[in-house]
Every structure is written in structure tokens, then in C-alpha cells.
Amino acid sequence: MRRFVVYIFLLVVVFYSLFPFLWTIITALKPPEEVFSLPVSYLPSKLSLENFSNVFVKRDFGRYIINSLIVAFSSTIITVFLSSLIAFKLRYINPERAINLQKWLLIIAIIPPALFVVPVFIVLKSLNLVNNYLGLIIAYTFLNFPFGVWMIYAGFSKIPKELDYAGYIDGFSKMGILFKILLPLSKPTVSVVSILIFIFCWNEFLIALTLMPDERMYTVPVGISMLSGVSIYEIPWGEINAAVTITTLPVIVLIGIFQKWIIEGLTAGAIKG
């Protein structure tokens, strides 16, 4: 009986957590005229894909998705690569010094990204990298780099150094040890870092809006925020919910596929010693 009560409680909590997203999907599947109908209908009278088609027909939403994919994937790959190099370097310095450096990285990582908007814009503007993929990729790499080093170093610290020495005996270079021993053994940590950085880059709004003011360079969050109706007094909630559904489902699928590694990686990165 107690277990049954616990399951019911967990089911209620899950439903409560998922309801906003479920409501988003339901609203997206309603015909446009039904979105504002009264009384409110909790289920669509008929399933309609008109809101989804309007997102792509009336706006260049496909372009926004491509922009986000380019920036998010590039930033993730570069950040993980650079973070791995620095974490590998920290592995061989004095442990006390490595811990102190990690503390500073953690402090930088928890600073709100909004505080970096103005200085990052000024620097990238002087380099003519506004409205440029490279500019936004550099900004995201800069913001995620401390977090990446902190997490990957925590993953590396779980691996005995004897494996490194065995690699040296077998003739591996330092890069060989990193890419053929440490990274394969740190798959859970690297996976969770990659996914979290990708989600940050995919969802980030303020910096993308600042560095990509040209409509053709909008990322998905900026594109959704700019959706409007035929007049300034109309808010196309159906199309907005359709756009949110389109851009959220891939992230949910990605997390579902790598769920095991995410949990294992977060645990490995959170515990030391």
C-alpha cells in the first residue's frame, strides 16, 4: 500500500512537471481559431498542423533552426575540445594548485552570462564579428569553457594515473593518452558536458539577440521571440507554441537517448575522492 501511494505521488509530480509542455503541444495542435475560443478547450476538437506550417511558411524558421544547429554544435565541439586539453594539463600539476584553479573556474562559471553581454559585444564589434557565426561561437565557448574544464577534470580525476604511465610505456604521446585513454574512459562525463553545453547554446537568448541583430542570423529563441501577428496587438500563440514544440522535442529526445550517461556523468562530476 505504501509503495502504491509513493507511485501515485510520483505520478502526480511528473504530470505537474510535464503539464506546461503538454499544454504547449495541445495548443500547437489546435486550429488557429480555437486557440482563443471560450470556454477554453483542454483538448483540440480536431488535430491541425496549420500552426506548424505557418511557422515555416510565414517566417524563415527553417533558417533559424539551421543557425542554431551551426552555432550550438560548433560551440559544443570547440568547448569540449579545449576543456579537455586544459583538464588534461591540470591533471599533471600540483593538486593544491589545481584545486585553487578549479575554484576560480567555478566562480567564473556561476557568473550570470548577462554580465558579459556588453564587454563581449564591444570586443566582437571591434573584430567585425557581429552578425557572424564565429562571433557567437566564440562568445558561447568563452561562457561555457570554465564549466567544461571543471566537469571534465572531475571526470579525469577518477581515472588512475597508472593508466597514463602505462600509455607512455606503450609509446603513446600526451595527445595519444588524452584521446585514446582518458576521453574514452570519461565518456559519461564528456557526454553530459556536451549535452549541457549544447542545451545552453540552443536555448540562450540575450547574447544571441545582441550579437545577431540581422533577421537572417536569428537563432531559434530569438526567432520565437520575434513572432508576431498581422498587427502589433495580435500575438500568434498557436504559432509560438508550435515553434516551441519543434525546438524542444529534439532536446528531449537527445536527453532520453543519453539519459544513462547523463546521470552517470553528473554523479562522477559531483563526487571527488
QUISULJO-V937642 format. One record per helix or strand of 2 or more residues. SS is the DSSP state (a for helix, b for strand). FROM is the first residue (numbers start at 1). TO is the last residue. Records with the same first field share a line. If there is no record, write none. Layout:
SS: FROM-TO ; FROM-TO
//
This chain:
a: 2-28 ; 32-35 ; 50-57 ; 61-90 ; 95-109 ; 113-126 ; 133-156 ; 161-169 ; 174-185 ; 187-203 ; 206-211 ; 215-217 ; 220-225 ; 237-257 ; 259-270
//
